[in-house]
Amino acid sequence: MRIFLDTNVLLDVFLSRPGAPASAAVIKACGEPQNEGFLAVHTLSNAFYLIEKQRSRGEAWEFIRDVLSWAAVAEISTADARRTQAMGMSDFEDALQIAAAEGCNADVIVTRNVRDFEGRTSVRVVLPDDFTQ
């Protein structure tokens, strides 16, 4: 299964936010041999910024090293980025997440922000608590 993770799932675990146990279970599933974990490249920069601001630069780099040890960065093209405008979404970042998930042929997008994704993509969208393989 190709599992695409929204930034909030990763931050739940790294910053010990509410929802961390369910998000940790999804991350663990990404490391199983039958699965592949994916994220958007801007997830790395957004998470780095937030972790550096809330914790430290060293912890932000630790996060990047850890995530890249088990997840692949989903590539998007210029055409994919242009297509986000046609999605009619108010949140450009979410549109980029969808473009990245579709670009890597994800089977599922795991996010705590299901409402903003549903109906915008053919990829199944679930909360970490509702994730099943």
C-alpha positions as CSV (number, residue, x, y, z in Angstrom):
1,M,0.0,0.0,0.0
2,R,1.2,3.5,-0.8
3,I,0.5,5.7,2.2
4,F,0.7,9.5,1.8
5,L,1.1,11.4,5.0
6,D,0.0,15.0,5.5
7,T,2.3,17.2,7.6
8,N,0.0,17.2,10.6
9,V,0.4,13.4,11.1
10,L,4.2,13.7,11.3
11,L,4.1,16.6,13.6
12,D,1.6,14.9,15.9
13,V,4.3,12.3,16.7
14,F,7.4,14.4,16.7
15,L,5.9,17.2,18.8
16,S,3.9,14.7,21.0
17,R,0.6,16.4,20.1
18,P,-2.9,15.0,20.8
19,G,-3.4,12.1,18.3
20,A,0.2,11.0,18.5
21,P,-0.6,7.3,19.2
22,A,-2.8,6.9,16.1
23,S,-0.4,8.9,13.9
24,A,2.5,6.8,15.2
25,A,0.7,3.6,14.2
26,V,0.3,5.0,10.6
27,I,4.0,5.8,10.5
28,K,4.8,2.3,11.8
29,A,2.7,0.9,8.9
30,C,4.8,2.9,6.4
31,G,7.8,0.9,7.5
32,E,6.3,-2.5,6.9
33,P,7.6,-4.4,3.8
34,Q,4.3,-4.4,2.0
35,N,3.9,-0.6,2.4
36,E,5.6,2.6,1.2
37,G,5.4,5.9,2.9
38,F,5.3,9.2,1.0
39,L,5.1,12.9,1.8
40,A,5.2,16.1,-0.2
41,V,8.5,18.0,-0.4
42,H,6.9,21.1,1.2
43,T,6.1,19.0,4.2
44,L,9.8,18.9,5.0
45,S,10.2,22.7,4.8
46,N,6.9,23.4,6.7
47,A,7.8,20.9,9.4
48,F,11.4,22.1,9.7
49,Y,10.2,25.6,10.2
50,L,7.6,24.7,12.9
51,I,10.0,22.4,14.8
52,E,12.8,24.8,14.7
53,K,10.5,27.6,16.0
54,Q,9.0,25.4,18.8
55,R,12.0,23.4,19.7
56,S,15.4,23.9,18.1
57,R,17.3,23.7,14.8
58,G,19.0,20.5,15.9
59,E,15.6,18.8,16.5
60,A,14.4,20.1,13.2
61,W,17.3,18.4,11.4
62,E,16.7,15.3,13.5
63,F,13.1,15.2,12.2
64,I,14.3,15.5,8.6
65,R,16.8,12.7,9.0
66,D,14.3,10.4,10.6
67,V,11.5,11.0,8.1
68,L,13.8,10.5,5.1
69,S,15.0,7.2,6.6
70,W,11.5,5.6,6.0
71,A,9.6,7.9,3.6
72,A,10.0,8.9,0.0
73,V,9.3,12.4,-1.3
74,A,6.5,12.4,-3.8
75,E,7.5,14.4,-6.9
76,I,5.2,16.9,-8.5
77,S,5.7,18.5,-11.9
78,T,5.1,22.1,-13.1
79,A,1.9,20.8,-14.7
80,D,0.8,19.3,-11.3
81,A,1.5,22.6,-9.5
82,R,-0.5,24.5,-12.2
83,R,-3.4,22.0,-11.8
84,T,-3.8,23.0,-8.1
85,Q,-5.4,26.3,-9.2
86,A,-8.1,24.3,-11.0
87,M,-8.9,22.4,-7.8
88,G,-10.7,25.5,-6.5
89,M,-9.4,25.0,-3.0
90,S,-9.0,27.9,-0.6
91,D,-5.8,26.2,0.9
92,F,-3.0,26.1,-1.6
93,E,-0.9,23.9,0.7
94,D,-3.7,21.2,0.8
95,A,-3.9,21.4,-3.0
96,L,-0.2,20.7,-3.3
97,Q,-0.6,17.8,-0.9
98,I,-3.3,16.3,-3.2
99,A,-1.1,16.9,-6.3
100,A,1.8,15.1,-4.6
101,A,-0.4,12.2,-3.4
102,E,-1.9,11.7,-6.8
103,G,1.5,12.0,-8.4
104,C,2.9,9.1,-6.4
105,N,-0.2,7.0,-7.0
106,A,-1.0,6.9,-3.3
107,D,-3.7,4.5,-2.1
108,V,-4.6,6.7,0.8
109,I,-4.0,10.1,2.2
110,V,-3.7,10.2,6.0
111,T,-4.5,13.5,7.5
112,R,-6.3,15.1,10.5
113,N,-7.8,17.5,8.0
114,V,-10.1,15.1,6.1
115,R,-12.8,17.7,5.5
116,D,-10.6,19.9,3.3
117,F,-9.5,16.9,1.2
118,E,-12.7,14.9,0.6
119,G,-14.3,15.3,-2.7
120,R,-11.2,17.0,-4.1
121,T,-9.3,13.8,-5.0
122,S,-9.9,10.3,-6.1
123,V,-7.4,9.1,-3.4
124,R,-9.1,7.7,-0.3
125,V,-8.7,10.2,2.6
126,V,-8.7,9.0,6.2
127,L,-8.0,10.2,9.7
128,P,-5.1,8.5,11.5
129,D,-7.6,6.9,13.9
130,D,-9.5,5.4,10.9
131,F,-6.5,4.1,9.0
132,T,-6.5,0.4,8.3
133,Q,-4.3,-1.3,5.8
